[in-house]
């Protein structure tokens, strides 16, 4: 996630502030209409923001062996490279190889809800796909409101104590409080960070919670983070249709 962190650091000024102003207006309109934000509101924001090649919908993921993920609030895939196994009103079924990202969405993200959503992402990342180039979807958790960032970090650390880094939740986003993301530990600082820092990674908020940057700014950062992760998937995989060797297609 180093490249994504760099993207966010560079965009933390004028670009994110400009997006924040537009998003604050949209947030006020939504909250005025219904009183609270919902999963479909975030899906709508993502469809407006992301390049058209990326599709956004709720649904499930399936492997060539017939193993299913949980139902996810948001799946994101590259429509130029990925076939949809099944598409029905309000849900899709994607091949594991083609799922780039999942996002779990909740109105109020408590420590307990965080662990529940994390378990769904863990199940997805544990699915095995027969893919010539190993692929693991990115997993985010998004809350419009939440407990403190410190509490979120403690809760996710507890739920992922025995999991290797690549199979963990990638980022936690609180529109109210900010973003917690993975980062590379600077050599020599590992002892100050966490017991897992020996792997070279740990977690931290992107900005101090006391900075009070505003909901629009945090949402802008979330959209940029999601785009950055998708961009890395596309750069890694290229523009060719995904290989589905395990589904009976020739290599």
C-alpha positions as a Python dict, from the first residue, in 0.01 Angstrom:
ca = {
    (1, 'X'): (0, 0, 0),
    (2, 'X'): (305, 228, -6),
    (3, 'X'): (211, 382, -341),
    (4, 'X'): (-141, 448, -216),
    (5, 'X'): (-5, 617, 96),
    (6, 'X'): (211, 838, -126),
    (7, 'X'): (-89, 927, -341),
    (8, 'X'): (-286, 1027, -34),
    (9, 'X'): (0, 1232, 108),
    (10, 'X'): (33, 1430, -213),
    (11, 'X'): (-343, 1482, -243),
    (12, 'X'): (-402, 1592, 116),
    (13, 'X'): (-405, 1960, 19),
    (14, 'X'): (-579, 2137, -265),
    (15, 'X'): (-718, 1835, -454),
    (16, 'X'): (-882, 1675, -152),
    (17, 'X'): (-1008, 2011, -28),
    (18, 'X'): (-1173, 2081, -363),
    (19, 'X'): (-1339, 1739, -359),
    (20, 'X'): (-1441, 1793, 2),
    (21, 'X'): (-1635, 2109, -80),
    (22, 'X'): (-1839, 1927, -347),
    (23, 'X'): (-1893, 1624, -125),
    (24, 'X'): (-2003, 1832, 174),
    (25, 'X'): (-2279, 1976, -46),
    (26, 'X'): (-2386, 1630, -162),
    (27, 'X'): (-2380, 1498, 195),
    (28, 'X'): (-2606, 1778, 316),
    (29, 'X'): (-2853, 1705, 36),
    (30, 'X'): (-2864, 1332, 117),
    (31, 'X'): (-2899, 1385, 490),
    (32, 'X'): (-3172, 1638, 433),
    (33, 'X'): (-3368, 1391, 221),
    (34, 'X'): (-3349, 1083, 442),
    (35, 'X'): (-3180, 1176, 767),
    (36, 'X'): (-2890, 931, 727),
    (37, 'X'): (-2661, 784, 465),
    (38, 'X'): (-2691, 429, 332),
    (39, 'X'): (-2497, 172, 132),
    (40, 'X'): (-2650, 288, -196),
    (41, 'X'): (-2534, 645, -129),
    (42, 'X'): (-2173, 531, -119),
    (43, 'X'): (-2222, 314, -426),
    (44, 'X'): (-2363, 617, -607),
    (45, 'X'): (-2067, 833, -504),
    (46, 'X'): (-1824, 568, -626),
    (47, 'X'): (-2001, 535, -962),
    (48, 'X'): (-1982, 911, -1009),
    (49, 'X'): (-1615, 928, -908),
    (50, 'X'): (-1451, 621, -1058),
    (51, 'X'): (-1364, 576, -1428),
    (52, 'X'): (-1643, 407, -1622),
    (53, 'X'): (-1442, 87, -1662),
    (54, 'X'): (-1503, 9, -1294),
    (55, 'X'): (-1842, -131, -1203),
    (56, 'X'): (-1988, -107, -854),
    (57, 'X'): (-2262, -332, -710),
    (58, 'X'): (-2350, -547, -410),
    (59, 'X'): (-2299, -919, -448),
    (60, 'X'): (-2095, -1233, -391),
    (61, 'X'): (-1773, -1386, -521),
    (62, 'X'): (-1730, -1746, -636),
    (63, 'X'): (-1421, -1955, -711),
    (64, 'X'): (-1386, -2208, -992),
    (65, 'X'): (-1423, -2480, -726),
    (66, 'X'): (-1766, -2345, -630),
    (67, 'X'): (-1668, -2178, -302),
    (68, 'X'): (-1864, -1862, -219),
    (69, 'X'): (-1778, -1549, -28),
    (70, 'X'): (-2023, -1378, 204),
    (71, 'X'): (-2265, -1122, 59),
    (72, 'X'): (-2071, -795, 29),
    (73, 'X'): (-2217, -445, 36),
    (74, 'X'): (-1992, -327, -248),
    (75, 'X'): (-1797, -521, -509),
    (76, 'X'): (-1577, -335, -757),
    (77, 'X'): (-1444, -494, -1075),
    (78, 'X'): (-1297, -398, -1411),
    (79, 'X'): (-1574, -434, -1669),
    (80, 'X'): (-1316, -438, -1949),
    (81, 'X'): (-1150, -756, -1826),
    (82, 'X'): (-1398, -943, -1605),
    (83, 'X'): (-1708, -1147, -1701),
    (84, 'X'): (-2001, -1148, -1460),
    (85, 'X'): (-2108, -1501, -1367),
    (86, 'X'): (-2461, -1388, -1282),
    (87, 'X'): (-2635, -1052, -1270),
    (88, 'X'): (-2973, -1008, -1105),
    (89, 'X'): (-3161, -704, -977),
    (90, 'X'): (-2963, -572, -680),
    (91, 'X'): (-2680, -826, -686),
    (92, 'X'): (-2400, -976, -895),
    (93, 'X'): (-2187, -1290, -878),
    (94, 'X'): (-1822, -1238, -974),
    (95, 'X'): (-1539, -1482, -1038),
    (96, 'X'): (-1279, -1455, -763),
    (97, 'X'): (-1008, -1372, -1017),
    (98, 'X'): (-1195, -1060, -1128),
    (99, 'X'): (-1297, -907, -795),
    (100, 'X'): (-1065, -612, -732),
    (101, 'X'): (-1217, -476, -413),
    (102, 'X'): (-1492, -521, -157),
    (103, 'X'): (-1622, -253, 79),
    (104, 'X'): (-1838, -325, 382),
    (105, 'X'): (-2061, -28, 473),
    (106, 'X'): (-2234, 57, 800),
    (107, 'X'): (-2404, 361, 946),
    (108, 'X'): (-2228, 335, 1285),
    (109, 'X'): (-1900, 144, 1300),
    (110, 'X'): (-1850, 6, 1650),
    (111, 'X'): (-1566, -224, 1754),
    (112, 'X'): (-1810, -519, 1746),
    (113, 'X'): (-1939, -434, 1397),
    (114, 'X'): (-1583, -386, 1275),
    (115, 'X'): (-1496, -742, 1377),
    (116, 'X'): (-1810, -876, 1204),
    (117, 'X'): (-1726, -696, 878),
    (118, 'X'): (-1360, -798, 905),
    (119, 'X'): (-1465, -1164, 923),
    (120, 'X'): (-1644, -1128, 586),
    (121, 'X'): (-1330, -983, 428),
    (122, 'X'): (-1116, -1258, 584),
    (123, 'X'): (-1344, -1523, 433),
    (124, 'X'): (-1308, -1363, 90),
    (125, 'X'): (-931, -1337, 110),
    (126, 'X'): (-907, -1699, 219),
    (127, 'X'): (-1077, -1824, -97),
    (128, 'X'): (-833, -1992, -330),
    (129, 'X'): (-849, -1909, -701),
    (130, 'X'): (-668, -2101, -975),
    (131, 'X'): (-493, -1801, -1124),
    (132, 'X'): (-149, -1804, -1288),
    (133, 'X'): (-72, -1476, -1106),
    (134, 'X'): (-183, -1483, -740),
    (135, 'X'): (-459, -1231, -681),
    (136, 'X'): (-610, -1114, -354),
    (137, 'X'): (-894, -857, -357),
    (138, 'X'): (-853, -542, -150),
    (139, 'X'): (-1088, -517, 149),
    (140, 'X'): (-1211, -191, 306),
    (141, 'X'): (-1456, -121, 588),
    (142, 'X'): (-1651, 207, 576),
    (143, 'X'): (-1862, 372, 845),
    (144, 'X'): (-2049, 702, 828),
    (145, 'X'): (-2011, 728, 1207),
    (146, 'X'): (-1777, 535, 1435),
    (147, 'X'): (-1606, 489, 1765),
    (148, 'X'): (-1262, 655, 1796),
    (149, 'X'): (-983, 568, 1555),
    (150, 'X'): (-777, 427, 1844),
    (151, 'X'): (-1063, 192, 1932),
    (152, 'X'): (-1092, 81, 1570),
    (153, 'X'): (-719, 4, 1553),
    (154, 'X'): (-735, -196, 1878),
    (155, 'X'): (-1039, -392, 1758),
    (156, 'X'): (-891, -484, 1420),
    (157, 'X'): (-559, -579, 1577),
    (158, 'X'): (-741, -816, 1814),
    (159, 'X'): (-939, -979, 1533),
    (160, 'X'): (-633, -1025, 1310),
    (161, 'X'): (-370, -1128, 1563),
    (162, 'X'): (-288, -1458, 1392),
    (163, 'X'): (-342, -1355, 1029),
    (164, 'X'): (-59, -1281, 788),
    (165, 'X'): (-49, -929, 652),
    (166, 'X'): (-183, -999, 303),
    (167, 'X'): (-500, -1159, 438),
    (168, 'X'): (-598, -869, 665),
    (169, 'X'): (-835, -577, 615),
    (170, 'X'): (-655, -313, 408),
    (171, 'X'): (-814, 9, 535),
    (172, 'X'): (-1084, 130, 775),
    (173, 'X'): (-1268, 450, 685),
    (174, 'X'): (-1478, 659, 921),
    (175, 'X'): (-1640, 952, 748),
    (176, 'X'): (-1682, 1111, 1089),
    (177, 'X'): (-1329, 1060, 1223),
    (178, 'X'): (-1082, 976, 946),
    (179, 'X'): (-897, 689, 780),
    (180, 'X'): (-685, 410, 928),
    (181, 'X'): (-457, 251, 671),
    (182, 'X'): (-161, 17, 645),
    (183, 'X'): (187, 165, 629),
    (184, 'X'): (546, 54, 596),
    (185, 'X'): (741, 58, 921),
    (186, 'X'): (1059, 265, 908),
    (187, 'X'): (1363, 51, 1002),
    (188, 'X'): (1453, 104, 1365),
    (189, 'X'): (1100, 204, 1465),
    (190, 'X'): (948, -145, 1475),
    (191, 'X'): (975, -178, 1852),
    (192, 'X'): (766, 138, 1896),
    (193, 'X'): (483, 39, 1666),
    (194, 'X'): (331, -302, 1737),
    (195, 'X'): (413, -667, 1795),
    (196, 'X'): (344, -732, 1425),
    (197, 'X'): (588, -470, 1301),
    (198, 'X'): (849, -740, 1244),
    (199, 'X'): (657, -815, 923),
    (200, 'X'): (738, -461, 808),
    (201, 'X'): (387, -320, 834),
    (202, 'X'): (152, -172, 1090),
    (203, 'X'): (-156, 54, 1101),
    (204, 'X'): (-210, 419, 1180),
    (205, 'X'): (-458, 702, 1116),
    (206, 'X'): (-370, 911, 811),
    (207, 'X'): (-437, 1229, 1007),
    (208, 'X'): (-466, 1300, 1381),
    (209, 'X'): (-828, 1270, 1490),
    (210, 'X'): (-798, 1608, 1660),
    (211, 'X'): (-735, 1777, 1324),
    (212, 'X'): (-1113, 1794, 1256),
    (213, 'X'): (-1077, 1806, 880),
    (214, 'X'): (-1448, 1747, 825),
    (215, 'X'): (-1665, 1472, 680),
    (216, 'X'): (-1625, 1591, 324),
    (217, 'X'): (-1247, 1578, 352),
    (218, 'X'): (-1247, 1228, 503),
    (219, 'X'): (-1482, 1106, 231),
    (220, 'X'): (-1262, 1263, -37),
    (221, 'X'): (-962, 1082, 108),
    (222, 'X'): (-1161, 757, 111),
    (223, 'X'): (-1251, 793, -258),
    (224, 'X'): (-889, 868, -347),
    (225, 'X'): (-770, 570, -145),
    (226, 'X'): (-1018, 340, -322),
    (227, 'X'): (-914, 475, -662),
    (228, 'X'): (-546, 436, -577),
    (229, 'X'): (-593, 71, -479),
    (230, 'X'): (-790, -3, -797),
    (231, 'X'): (-526, 167, -1008),
    (232, 'X'): (-257, -56, -857),
    (233, 'X'): (-463, -366, -941),
    (234, 'X'): (-497, -254, -1304),
    (235, 'X'): (-127, -169, -1334),
    (236, 'X'): (-35, -510, -1193),
    (237, 'X'): (-279, -715, -1401),
    (238, 'X'): (-278, -523, -1728),
    (239, 'X'): (-567, -479, -1971),
    (240, 'X'): (-608, -838, -2094),
    (241, 'X'): (-920, -1034, -1997),
    (242, 'X'): (-867, -1220, -1671),
    (243, 'X'): (-738, -1576, -1696),
    (244, 'X'): (-999, -1833, -1591),
    (245, 'X'): (-791, -2147, -1625),
    (246, 'X'): (-962, -2314, -1331),
    (247, 'X'): (-1300, -2268, -1501),
    (248, 'X'): (-1199, -2497, -1789),
    (249, 'X'): (-1052, -2236, -2024),
    (250, 'X'): (-707, -2302, -2178),
    (251, 'X'): (-415, -2104, -2037),
}
